[in-house]
Amino acid sequence: MGCDGMKRFTYIGSLSSWVHVVERIGRSMECEVAIDATVNEDVCIKAYTRMLQHVLYPKKGQQVNIVHEALGEIETAKEEEWMYQLEERQARDPYKSYNRSYELFMEGKVSDALSELGNFTDG
């Protein structure tokens, strides 16, 4: 929550200790909007996103947490065509190859990741 005029922001809830990690990763990667995987699940419907970094943060459990960057907004679909357009948008996602190469790299498949990254052109 925040106020543009005052430039003060407050974070509430159990994840407030995680916010500074996401913010620092975002700043170090020079991205405008950094989000975690939970937020990405909702945002990826309305905007293109790409993975930035995997993080093991003990206060958030033992699983690996993924930080994403939210990028350009996806055009909205008419209500009766939303499912068809969702599939079409996923196929046209300019960051699809980038995200896939990141996943392959994290699985230890470096040569496959490099091959997939060759298909990526920055959106």
N, C-alpha and C positions, 0 to 999 in steps of 0.2 A: 504494500500500500504506500502511496506517496502523494505528494503535491508538487506539480511542476513549478509553481511560483516560489515555493520555499526551498526546493531542492533537498528536502529531508525525507527519508524513507524509513519505514518500520517493518520489520518482519515478525510475524507471529506464527505460533505453532511449533510442533516438535522438530521441524526441519530447519529451524532458524540457525542451528550450528553448521549446517551444510551450505548455506547461502554464500558465505565468504569463499568457499572452495570453488563453487561455480563461477563466482565473480572474478576470482583471480585467474582461473583458467581462461575465461572469456577475455580478460584484459591482456593476458600474455599472448593469446592468439589473435589479438586485435579484431575481435568480432563485436558487432553491435549488440546482439542479443544472444546470450548464453543461457541454456536451459538444461535441466536434468531429464532423465528418461521418462519420469512420471509426467512431467509437463509436455514432453515431446509427443507422448501418445495422443494428447488432445490437439496440440499445435500442428502436427503433421497433416491434419485434415485440411487446414486453412493455409499452410505455408510450407514451402520446401525447407527441409532441414538436412544437415549433414553432421556426422559424428566428429567430435573434436578429440576426446580423450577418455580412456578408461581410468577409473579412480577406485582405489580401495580405501574407504573412509570408515574407520572402526566405529564411530558414533552412529553410523547409518547401517550397521550390520556387516556381516562377513562377505556379502556378495559384491561383485564388481559393479560399480555404478558408471554409467556412460553419460558424459556431458556432450550436448549437441549445440549447434549454432542454428538459429532460426534465420532463414533467408527470405527471398521474395515471396510475396503473397500469391496464392493460387486463385485463379478466377473462380467465382462461385457458380454452382450449377443450379439449374431450375429444379424445383422439388421433385418433379416426376422423372427427371433424368439423372438424379444424383449418383446412382449405383454405376450406371454406364460411364459417366464422366469421371468417377473416382478411379475406375480401372484404366481409363484413358490417361488421366493425369499421372498415375503411377508409372505407366509405360513411358510417358514423356518427361519424367523427372530428370532434370539435368544433373542431379547429384547421385543418381542411381549407381553409376559405375564407381564413383568415389566411395559411397557407403559400402558397396559390396567388396571393394578392394580392402577397405578398413576391416570388415568382418573377417575376410580371408587371412589378413595379416595377423589378427588377434587369435585365429585358430592355428597359427604357425605355418600356414601355407603361403610362404613368402613369394615364391615364383608365380603362383596363381594370382596373388595380390598385385604383383607388378604387371602381369599381363592384363588384368582387369583395369588397372590404373591407366594403362595405355589408351583405353577407350574413353577416358575422362577428358572433357574440355570444360574449363571453368565457366559455369552457367552465365 
